[in-house]
Amino acid sequence: MEKQITPGLKYTFLVHGIMMTVFGLTYLFIPVLWGDLTGCLSNQVPQAFRALSVAFLALAISSFLAFRETSWDKVKILAQTECITNVLWPIIILLGLLFWSLPGIAWLYFVVMGGFAIAFNVFYFKG
């Protein structure tokens, strides 16, 4: 019998897809407004954040596609990638907060991406 995706990992993909969609659409359509409201640097270099939005939207799409799957073999590589990238994101964000003068809104991204790092790694290694 084929190994199935655990419900925890399946719903982590769903929540990840939703959050990456929110981040992606924010940076795509209102980077300047978002930067003005939060101190995020997207109001200074909106084109760079619009380019970053494509990566967020690609992550969202891949997570939504993974959520729809039932077979572990079809999502294993994506799950491994999410385990790694969602550990790297918070590390880089924390370094930015401590050493590179990122604005306070970066704590939101640190918490969200750290949460995904924990969730993806727990459910990956549990499953």
N, C-alpha and C positions, 0 to 999 in steps of 0.2 A: 504494500500500500504506500502511496506517495505521501511524503511528509507535508503537513499543512502549516500555514502561517498561524501563529498564536494570536488570539484576540488582542492581547496587549500590543503586539507589534503592528497588527492591522490598524488599530485605532491611533497608534502613534503616527503612522503614515498619514492618516486622515487629518489629525490635528496639525501636523507638520505642513501638509498641503494647504490647509486654511491659512495658517500663519504666514507661510511664504507668499501666498497670494496677496494677503494684506500688505506685507512689506513691499512686494513687487509693484503692486498697483499704486501704492503711496509714492514710491520713488519714480514711477513712470509718469504719473499724471499731476502730482502736486509736490514736487521736490522743494520748490522755493517756499511755499506755504508751510510745509512740514518743518523746514529748516528755521523759518521765522518763529514758529510756535515752540520749537523744542531746543533750539540751539544746535541741532544737527547740522553738519556741514553741507547738507544737500542744497542749501540756499546759496552757497558760494560756488559750487561746481555742479550745477544741476545736470549737465550732460553726462558727467561721470556717474552720477547716481542713476540716471536713466539707463545707462549701460549696465550697471549693477542690477537694475530691476529685471533685466533679461535673465540673469543667472537665478535670481529668486523665483521668477516665474517658471523657469525650467525645472528647478527643484520642486516647485509646487506640482507641476504636471507629472513629474516622475513619481511623486508621493501619491497622487490621486490614482495613477495607473497601478501602483503597487497595492494600494488599498483595495482595488477591485479584484486582485488576484487571490487565489486560494492556495496555489502550489508554492511551497518553500523554494524550490529550485528556480522559479521564475523571479523571485525577489531577493535571493541571497546576496548577489553582488551589490545591488542597490543598498541593502541593509548594511553590508560591510562598509560601503562608502559613507553612508550616513553616520555610522559609528565613529569613523575617523574624522570626517569633516566637522561633525558637531562637537568633537572634543577640541579641534583646532580653533574654531570660531571663538569660543569664550577665552581661550588662552591669549589669542591676539587682541581681543577686545580689552581684556584685563591689562595687558601690557600697554595698550593705548591709553587706558585710563590712568595708569600709574606713571608712565614715562613720556607719553606723547601728547598730552593735553587734549584728549578727547572730551567732548562736552558730557555733562551728567546724564543725558538721555542714553548714552552708551550702556549705562547700568541695566536699562530695560533689555537691550539686546544681549547683554551678558547673561542675565537671568533666563531669558527665553531660550537662548542657544545652549546654555548649561543644562537647562531642563531637558531639552531634546537629547543632549549628550548622555545624560543619565538614562532617560527612557529608552533610547535606541540600544544602548549597551546592555541594560538590564534585560530587555525583551529579546535581544539577539542571543545573548548567552544563556538565557533561560530556555529558549526554544530550541 
